[in-house]
């Protein structure tokens, strides 16, 4: 939720310095979620087999959040380094 608020702040008051701060914060959130998904100590798998992977809902939320945040961090990087302005059009 904090990353969504940071995005709306940057889209309203965007400058190069604010985009760089947002990129760093997004990378740190992504790193935290990747580490959290790899070191998760709770129950990862369930006996129910609705899909191909039998993971628990709690673990799925952490992994999906890590994947989405990594994708957004990639888009932030494209914007900060001037490769493509997909996420914040200048």
PyMOL CGO cylinders between C-alpha atoms (Angstrom):
from pymol import cmd
from pymol.cgo import CYLINDER

trace = [
    CYLINDER, 0.00, 0.00, 0.00, 2.91, 2.32, 0.72, 0.3, 1, 1, 1, 1, 1, 1,
    CYLINDER, 2.91, 2.32, 0.72, 4.26, 1.78, -2.79, 0.3, 1, 1, 1, 1, 1, 1,
    CYLINDER, 4.26, 1.78, -2.79, 0.93, 2.84, -4.30, 0.3, 1, 1, 1, 1, 1, 1,
    CYLINDER, 0.93, 2.84, -4.30, 0.95, 6.03, -2.23, 0.3, 1, 1, 1, 1, 1, 1,
    CYLINDER, 0.95, 6.03, -2.23, 4.53, 6.70, -3.29, 0.3, 1, 1, 1, 1, 1, 1,
    CYLINDER, 4.53, 6.70, -3.29, 3.54, 6.28, -6.94, 0.3, 1, 1, 1, 1, 1, 1,
    CYLINDER, 3.54, 6.28, -6.94, 0.70, 8.81, -6.68, 0.3, 1, 1, 1, 1, 1, 1,
    CYLINDER, 0.70, 8.81, -6.68, 3.00, 11.24, -4.88, 0.3, 1, 1, 1, 1, 1, 1,
    CYLINDER, 3.00, 11.24, -4.88, 5.58, 10.95, -7.65, 0.3, 1, 1, 1, 1, 1, 1,
    CYLINDER, 5.58, 10.95, -7.65, 3.02, 11.31, -10.42, 0.3, 1, 1, 1, 1, 1, 1,
    CYLINDER, 3.02, 11.31, -10.42, 1.77, 14.54, -8.82, 0.3, 1, 1, 1, 1, 1, 1,
    CYLINDER, 1.77, 14.54, -8.82, 5.09, 16.15, -7.81, 0.3, 1, 1, 1, 1, 1, 1,
    CYLINDER, 5.09, 16.15, -7.81, 7.54, 14.41, -10.13, 0.3, 1, 1, 1, 1, 1, 1,
    CYLINDER, 7.54, 14.41, -10.13, 11.10, 15.50, -10.67, 0.3, 1, 1, 1, 1, 1, 1,
    CYLINDER, 11.10, 15.50, -10.67, 14.30, 13.60, -11.32, 0.3, 1, 1, 1, 1, 1, 1,
    CYLINDER, 14.30, 13.60, -11.32, 15.30, 13.61, -7.65, 0.3, 1, 1, 1, 1, 1, 1,
    CYLINDER, 15.30, 13.61, -7.65, 11.88, 12.39, -6.53, 0.3, 1, 1, 1, 1, 1, 1,
    CYLINDER, 11.88, 12.39, -6.53, 11.91, 9.65, -9.18, 0.3, 1, 1, 1, 1, 1, 1,
    CYLINDER, 11.91, 9.65, -9.18, 15.34, 8.49, -7.96, 0.3, 1, 1, 1, 1, 1, 1,
    CYLINDER, 15.34, 8.49, -7.96, 14.14, 8.39, -4.34, 0.3, 1, 1, 1, 1, 1, 1,
    CYLINDER, 14.14, 8.39, -4.34, 11.07, 6.43, -5.45, 0.3, 1, 1, 1, 1, 1, 1,
    CYLINDER, 11.07, 6.43, -5.45, 13.26, 4.02, -7.40, 0.3, 1, 1, 1, 1, 1, 1,
    CYLINDER, 13.26, 4.02, -7.40, 15.46, 3.39, -4.36, 0.3, 1, 1, 1, 1, 1, 1,
    CYLINDER, 15.46, 3.39, -4.36, 12.44, 2.88, -2.10, 0.3, 1, 1, 1, 1, 1, 1,
    CYLINDER, 12.44, 2.88, -2.10, 10.85, 0.54, -4.65, 0.3, 1, 1, 1, 1, 1, 1,
    CYLINDER, 10.85, 0.54, -4.65, 14.05, -1.48, -4.88, 0.3, 1, 1, 1, 1, 1, 1,
    CYLINDER, 14.05, -1.48, -4.88, 14.23, -1.76, -1.09, 0.3, 1, 1, 1, 1, 1, 1,
    CYLINDER, 14.23, -1.76, -1.09, 10.58, -2.89, -0.89, 0.3, 1, 1, 1, 1, 1, 1,
    CYLINDER, 10.58, -2.89, -0.89, 11.22, -5.44, -3.63, 0.3, 1, 1, 1, 1, 1, 1,
    CYLINDER, 11.22, -5.44, -3.63, 14.34, -6.73, -1.91, 0.3, 1, 1, 1, 1, 1, 1,
    CYLINDER, 14.34, -6.73, -1.91, 12.45, -7.04, 1.38, 0.3, 1, 1, 1, 1, 1, 1,
    CYLINDER, 12.45, -7.04, 1.38, 9.64, -9.02, -0.28, 0.3, 1, 1, 1, 1, 1, 1,
    CYLINDER, 9.64, -9.02, -0.28, 12.03, -11.33, -2.13, 0.3, 1, 1, 1, 1, 1, 1,
    CYLINDER, 12.03, -11.33, -2.13, 13.91, -12.05, 1.11, 0.3, 1, 1, 1, 1, 1, 1,
    CYLINDER, 13.91, -12.05, 1.11, 10.60, -12.53, 2.95, 0.3, 1, 1, 1, 1, 1, 1,
    CYLINDER, 10.60, -12.53, 2.95, 9.37, -14.99, 0.33, 0.3, 1, 1, 1, 1, 1, 1,
    CYLINDER, 9.37, -14.99, 0.33, 12.61, -16.98, 0.42, 0.3, 1, 1, 1, 1, 1, 1,
    CYLINDER, 12.61, -16.98, 0.42, 12.86, -17.11, 4.22, 0.3, 1, 1, 1, 1, 1, 1,
    CYLINDER, 12.86, -17.11, 4.22, 9.14, -17.60, 4.93, 0.3, 1, 1, 1, 1, 1, 1,
    CYLINDER, 9.14, -17.60, 4.93, 8.80, -19.86, 7.98, 0.3, 1, 1, 1, 1, 1, 1,
    CYLINDER, 8.80, -19.86, 7.98, 5.04, -20.42, 7.82, 0.3, 1, 1, 1, 1, 1, 1,
    CYLINDER, 5.04, -20.42, 7.82, 3.18, -23.19, 6.08, 0.3, 1, 1, 1, 1, 1, 1,
    CYLINDER, 3.18, -23.19, 6.08, 3.94, -22.99, 2.35, 0.3, 1, 1, 1, 1, 1, 1,
    CYLINDER, 3.94, -22.99, 2.35, 2.00, -25.91, 0.97, 0.3, 1, 1, 1, 1, 1, 1,
    CYLINDER, 2.00, -25.91, 0.97, -1.49, -27.24, 1.53, 0.3, 1, 1, 1, 1, 1, 1,
    CYLINDER, -1.49, -27.24, 1.53, -3.08, -30.60, 0.93, 0.3, 1, 1, 1, 1, 1, 1,
    CYLINDER, -3.08, -30.60, 0.93, -5.79, -29.09, -1.27, 0.3, 1, 1, 1, 1, 1, 1,
    CYLINDER, -5.79, -29.09, -1.27, -5.02, -29.39, -4.96, 0.3, 1, 1, 1, 1, 1, 1,
    CYLINDER, -5.02, -29.39, -4.96, -7.04, -26.79, -6.84, 0.3, 1, 1, 1, 1, 1, 1,
    CYLINDER, -7.04, -26.79, -6.84, -4.19, -25.71, -9.10, 0.3, 1, 1, 1, 1, 1, 1,
    CYLINDER, -4.19, -25.71, -9.10, -0.84, -26.93, -10.32, 0.3, 1, 1, 1, 1, 1, 1,
    CYLINDER, -0.84, -26.93, -10.32, 0.90, -25.54, -7.24, 0.3, 1, 1, 1, 1, 1, 1,
    CYLINDER, 0.90, -25.54, -7.24, -0.48, -26.38, -3.82, 0.3, 1, 1, 1, 1, 1, 1,
    CYLINDER, -0.48, -26.38, -3.82, 0.75, -23.32, -1.96, 0.3, 1, 1, 1, 1, 1, 1,
    CYLINDER, 0.75, -23.32, -1.96, -1.08, -21.55, 0.83, 0.3, 1, 1, 1, 1, 1, 1,
    CYLINDER, -1.08, -21.55, 0.83, -2.88, -18.26, 0.26, 0.3, 1, 1, 1, 1, 1, 1,
    CYLINDER, -2.88, -18.26, 0.26, -0.59, -16.39, 2.68, 0.3, 1, 1, 1, 1, 1, 1,
    CYLINDER, -0.59, -16.39, 2.68, 2.54, -17.52, 0.87, 0.3, 1, 1, 1, 1, 1, 1,
    CYLINDER, 2.54, -17.52, 0.87, 0.95, -16.74, -2.51, 0.3, 1, 1, 1, 1, 1, 1,
    CYLINDER, 0.95, -16.74, -2.51, 0.27, -13.15, -1.42, 0.3, 1, 1, 1, 1, 1, 1,
    CYLINDER, 0.27, -13.15, -1.42, 3.93, -12.64, -0.48, 0.3, 1, 1, 1, 1, 1, 1,
    CYLINDER, 3.93, -12.64, -0.48, 5.25, -14.17, -3.71, 0.3, 1, 1, 1, 1, 1, 1,
    CYLINDER, 5.25, -14.17, -3.71, 2.80, -12.34, -5.99, 0.3, 1, 1, 1, 1, 1, 1,
    CYLINDER, 2.80, -12.34, -5.99, 3.55, -9.07, -4.22, 0.3, 1, 1, 1, 1, 1, 1,
    CYLINDER, 3.55, -9.07, -4.22, 7.29, -9.65, -4.71, 0.3, 1, 1, 1, 1, 1, 1,
    CYLINDER, 7.29, -9.65, -4.71, 6.79, -10.36, -8.42, 0.3, 1, 1, 1, 1, 1, 1,
    CYLINDER, 6.79, -10.36, -8.42, 4.59, -7.29, -8.99, 0.3, 1, 1, 1, 1, 1, 1,
    CYLINDER, 4.59, -7.29, -8.99, 6.96, -5.02, -7.04, 0.3, 1, 1, 1, 1, 1, 1,
    CYLINDER, 6.96, -5.02, -7.04, 9.93, -6.36, -9.03, 0.3, 1, 1, 1, 1, 1, 1,
    CYLINDER, 9.93, -6.36, -9.03, 8.11, -5.55, -12.27, 0.3, 1, 1, 1, 1, 1, 1,
    CYLINDER, 8.11, -5.55, -12.27, 7.32, -2.04, -11.05, 0.3, 1, 1, 1, 1, 1, 1,
    CYLINDER, 7.32, -2.04, -11.05, 10.95, -1.58, -9.93, 0.3, 1, 1, 1, 1, 1, 1,
    CYLINDER, 10.95, -1.58, -9.93, 12.03, -2.54, -13.46, 0.3, 1, 1, 1, 1, 1, 1,
    CYLINDER, 12.03, -2.54, -13.46, 9.67, 0.07, -14.93, 0.3, 1, 1, 1, 1, 1, 1,
    CYLINDER, 9.67, 0.07, -14.93, 10.98, 2.67, -12.44, 0.3, 1, 1, 1, 1, 1, 1,
    CYLINDER, 10.98, 2.67, -12.44, 14.51, 1.84, -13.60, 0.3, 1, 1, 1, 1, 1, 1,
    CYLINDER, 14.51, 1.84, -13.60, 13.54, 2.33, -17.23, 0.3, 1, 1, 1, 1, 1, 1,
    CYLINDER, 13.54, 2.33, -17.23, 12.13, 5.73, -16.34, 0.3, 1, 1, 1, 1, 1, 1,
    CYLINDER, 12.13, 5.73, -16.34, 15.00, 6.88, -14.10, 0.3, 1, 1, 1, 1, 1, 1,
    CYLINDER, 15.00, 6.88, -14.10, 17.68, 5.95, -16.61, 0.3, 1, 1, 1, 1, 1, 1,
    CYLINDER, 17.68, 5.95, -16.61, 15.78, 7.52, -19.51, 0.3, 1, 1, 1, 1, 1, 1,
    CYLINDER, 15.78, 7.52, -19.51, 15.30, 4.34, -21.50, 0.3, 1, 1, 1, 1, 1, 1,
    CYLINDER, 15.30, 4.34, -21.50, 11.52, 4.44, -21.62, 0.3, 1, 1, 1, 1, 1, 1,
    CYLINDER, 11.52, 4.44, -21.62, 8.97, 6.68, -19.90, 0.3, 1, 1, 1, 1, 1, 1,
    CYLINDER, 8.97, 6.68, -19.90, 6.28, 4.04, -19.50, 0.3, 1, 1, 1, 1, 1, 1,
    CYLINDER, 6.28, 4.04, -19.50, 5.51, 4.58, -15.84, 0.3, 1, 1, 1, 1, 1, 1,
    CYLINDER, 5.51, 4.58, -15.84, 5.92, 8.39, -15.57, 0.3, 1, 1, 1, 1, 1, 1,
    CYLINDER, 5.92, 8.39, -15.57, 5.52, 10.28, -18.84, 0.3, 1, 1, 1, 1, 1, 1,
    CYLINDER, 5.52, 10.28, -18.84, 7.51, 13.51, -18.74, 0.3, 1, 1, 1, 1, 1, 1,
]
cmd.load_cgo(trace, "trace")
